[in-house]
Amino acid sequence: MLTGLHARFKEPWLVDAACVGVDTKLFFPGRGRTPAPAKKICGGCPVRVDCLEYAIRENVQGGVLGGESDRARRKMRSQRRKEGRL
């Protein structure tokens, strides 16, 4: 049985992710909760860049993916649009 983000997104690179088996709620902490634990896990993840690119490309709303918050990813998407890369 797949758990965590792997079960939610079903991307092949996720089998190597540091978050495999970690409760998904950690990455979607909700208002008033710190994303620091999720960002710490992402910081040492071997597929962090793949995860971040997926979240930007698929416009994943909310949560911490690829070590970045939804707000940070929105800024990245906006910048890429301006540069014609999205």
C-alpha positions, 0 to 999 in steps of 0.5 A: 500500500502506498502512503503519504505523498506517493499515494496522492501524486503517483509520480515514479520518482517519488519512490526515492523521496525522503517523504515516503511513508511520512504522513501527508498532513506534515506537508499540508500543515494548515493555517497557523502551523509551521511548515518547518518539519516538512521543509527539513525533510525536503532539504535532504531529499534526493528528488527535491528538484523533481518534486518542485518542478512537478508542483510548479508544472501541475500547479499544485495548490497548498502545502510544501512540495520540493521544499517550497511553500505554495506562495513561493511556488506561485511566485516561481510560476509567475516569474516563469510565465514572464520569462516565457518558460511556462 
